[in-house]
Amino acid sequence: MSIAPISGISAAAAQQVTAAPKAPSSGDGDSFASSVRKALESVSAAEHEVDRIAVDIASGGESEVHELMVASAKASLSVDLLVQVRNRALEAYQEIMRMQI
């Protein structure tokens, strides 16, 4: 049984494809504002899904309780992540405002 030797780091670095980072432009669809908007829509959709499943269970529909629990956990984690991102953005803004010019 033959084991191939481990190649050097330079060989691994040569295999990686490097692309120059694109400068953000105002017309770019992946701007910060659109990313935040997508995140808010995702959190809102998760919360609406929880509401839909809860109503379905309460009205005797086909949804199961475990589906509600999973959707609720996903929505809760989404809200927690959104709050943490907001907190970090506010901290960064406050730090910038404290800088002396």
Secondary structure, 3 states (H helix, E strand, C coil): CCCCCCCCHHHHHHHCCCCCCCCCCCCCCCCHHHHHHHHHHHHHHHHHHHHHHHHHHHCCCCCCHHHHHHHHHHHHHHHHHHHHHHHHHHHHHHHHHHCCC
